Amino acid sequence: MKLQKESTIKRLKRIEGQVRGIVRMIEEERYCIEILQQMQAIKSAFAKVEDAILKDHSATCVEKAIASGNPKEQRKKFGELVDLLSKVKS
């Protein structure tokens, strides 16, 4: 878990730097396509972070709820995932 946390934080800090880079690009009135390419890179990096967090949630919180044998807790965790994924589709 600790390595995943550190890796996720590193990725987010890298994304933060990329966003600052885009701000500079806009301030410098760089070519729009270059800015959009950087934005695509950020979206891809952000999707990887999101995927890692979702996998971690599944491997910890959801797995714990399943192992608990508590139907109420299982439904709650499953419902959270369904709600999250339905927002992504919207």
ABEGO torsion letter per residue (X at the ends): XAAAAAAAAAAAAAAAAAAAAAAAAAAAGBBAAAAAAAAAAAAAAAAAAAAAAAAAAAAAAAAAAAAAGBAAAAAAAAAAAAAAAAAAAX
